[in-house]
Amino acid sequence: MPQDKAVTASATSSVPPAAIGVEQAEAALVEHYPRLVRIAYLVLPPSLGRNRRVLTAHALVQRSLPRGRNSADTSGIPAPRRTNGPAEDPGYVYVRGRVLSQALEAGRPVRRFALPRRAQLPPPLPRVWGLRLFPRSGGADELALDQRLSALSCAGRAAFVLRGLERLPDAEVRRVLGAAGAPAPAGAVAEAADVGTIGGADAAGLLGSPEFDPCSLQARPTDLMRRRQRVRAGLAALAAVLVASALVVLPDGGWGPDGAAAPSYARNPAAEAALDPGRVRRVAPGAWQTSARTDFSVWPARGALAGDRELLRRALAVWARPGAAVRVTATPTTPPGPPMGPPQLLYAGRVDASRVVLFHDGLRVVRYAEPSSGAGDHEAVALDFARVDGADGTGSAAVVIGRSDTNVRYLTAPWVRKVSVRDLLAPAGPVRPLRRGADGVTEPLVSPAMVRSCASWDALEVRTEGAGGDGGGGAGDTDRLLTDLGELVPARLTSGPPSSPRDVSEAGDRAAWARTACLLPTVRSHGVRSVNSWEYARQTLPESNGTARWLCTRAETWRGTGNRVLAQFQAPSQRESAPTAVAARAEDSPACGARDPQVLAGVLWKSRAGHWYVLAAGSEQVTSLELSGGVRGKARGRVLAVRAEEGARAELSGRDEKGARVRGLR
């Protein structure tokens, strides 16, 4: 409940009328302001929206004082009333009546041919620009009460508030509603009585919740992109009125239609240069062979439509101003804004049933796709952004050029000599050749990111040459594995210690990935650049149950933060792709990375004989392990096995070579 005093009243009066001044009403308003605003907020129709209800409730209370400054004006202010309990503040009774009257008026529908009342219009004050204000969210009971109140009439809500918050008897509620101009006060009281209980308790007791307190507010921004577009559109419209003749003359004799792009909101030389298809940068086909760097910046412009100026114009316009019909996606923290200058063209051509354009601006790869049938205002257009700054020869070896159903096509780099498909779940199986066109676009293959089951996991194996190696130096042909994780740029798969990861080329590495691949969906659409799986320990299991392997799988992102770490326990199995147990996981942790290669994890394991053990293992730096809590035990070295009960829970820690404490990965 609010901190001000609850007010009780009766329908009887035994005190002679007395004059009430404006000062007395103002004092009551200031003293009981939070309570009055809560009453107004609860009575106002929920259809206004929480932000407008808050501002309107404050406005109704702030303009509830009587007109004039005459302290003896008795024409519009009622006399004080006596109750069976303490005397009620007459100023508060008057202001409350004014607030109820205006709130009921605001809830009446606006008639078509009648002027709206003042309370039915958005309040001029208070006014908040650039922010949305709303009370703090409550629990399930408050939500249920809000839904029930929204089903009541405005007078019914007022009756419920007077009965529950003000504790007025029904007779007094009918009198107050009648004085405030409510139609059928008796029916409103009956509506309020039907609200009943919520969660086994009286619903009226929830009226004091922060959910209904418009004086304790949370702030959130309005639609920033729409606000920015409106401001710029307004400035552009003003400039158009002043210098309309200068804006009529466009470069190159007119720009033509922009397809699904939104209306233009800026005119300046830099912006126009970035949107001019004639200024798009194109790299010569053999530039990568002599370049000091090997990344997207040395990709040549390819595709049968690379010379289609109208297609490029539409793609650039949609990139700068995506309209409402454009589906825009971006990897986490990738800015989806317009180009800073003329971008580099990577590809423009037909892929399946779409026309596709790929750009690179130094930070991002941007994919524009429109139906081959046309790109009008009502056609489905896609615009995808992926951050690729710092890409090396492998990180820029391929880009997703198109998706259809569960298939995916790649556009490969000019230094990729050969592409194949390898099923990660069949480590001993052969690779399948994958054909490419003259423009570097592969034939479709099943994308593991688009299927729900994990019966197979087709990864792209690319063979690069010369400058296509890491860092641009190259040392001969190398096979590297890439996998689609639902983004434009596939993630590279590696194995080995974090300080020196290697490509998945050995049989042991492929066997470990066969049991790890089905965990890759946990990092899907997360902006992942590479995933390294490292076997950091092996453990001989109790009761002669074989040897288990402990692996740490770390997904690095293009942005450098938000990485994800999984510690796996792989028990012995006859199946090549037997499921693995995730012992621990962490996000944005340095563990198992180049900066902090230490890792420690534990798992509750059941032997073939039905006995339970707590197993734990650490990386090479760990010299001792300790269990506390539900299970206790110690071990020198970096593996531990302690007998336990089913469902046991324990805290795991260790010490490194310097005696520093190492905590288990969670």
Secondary structure, DSSP 8 states (H G I E B T S, - for coil): --SS------S---S------HHHHHHHHHHTHHHHHHHHHHHS-GGG-HHHHHHHHHHHHHT-S-SS--TT--SSS------SSS---HHHHHHHHHHHHHHHHHTS---TTS---GGGS--SSS--SSEEEEE----HHHHHHHHHHHHS-HHHHHHHHHHHTS---HHHHHHHHHHTT-S-HHHHHHHHHTT-EETTEEGGGGGGSGGG-TTSEEEEE--HHHHHHHHHHHHHHHHHHHSHHHHH--GGG-----TTB-------HHHHHHT-GGG-B---TTGGGT-S--SGGG---BSTTTT-HHHHHHHHHHHHSB-TTEEEEE-TT------SS--EEEEEEEETTEEEEEEE-SSEEEEEEEETT---TTS-EEEEEEE-TT--TTTTSEEEEEEETTEEEEEE-TTEEEEEEEETT-TTS--EE--B-TTSBB--EE-GGG-SS-S--EEEEEEE-GGGSGGGT--S-EEEEEE--SSSS-EEEEES-TTS-EES-SHHHHHHHHTTGGGGGGGTTS-EEEEEEEEEEEEE-GGG--EEEEEEEEEEETTSS--EEEEEEE---SSTT---EEEEEEES--BTSSSB---EEEEEEE-TTS-EEEEEEE-TTEEEEEEEETS-EEEESSEEEEEE-TT--EEEEEEETTS-EEE---
